[in-house]
Amino acid sequence: MSGSLFRPVEPLVAAAYAVLVFALVLIYRHAKDVRARLGVLLLSMILVFAFLLLFAPR
C-alpha cells in the first residue's frame, strides 16, 4: 500500500475551511452565553465531520 492515506485537498477548499475555523474561534471567544458557545461547538463538530466525509479515503 503506497501513497497518501487521504486524498489531496484542493487549496481553495483548505482555505475556505481555514477561514471557517478562524471565524468559529472568533465567535466562540466573543460569545457570552453558554448556549451560544455550545452552538458554536456543535457547528464546528458538524463541519469537521463533513470535512472527514468529503476527504476520507474511499
Summary of the structure (lengths in Angstrom):
residues: 58
radius of gyration: 14.4
end to end distance: 13.9
largest distance: 48.9
contacts: 109
relative contact order: 0.16
helix: 72%
strand: 0%
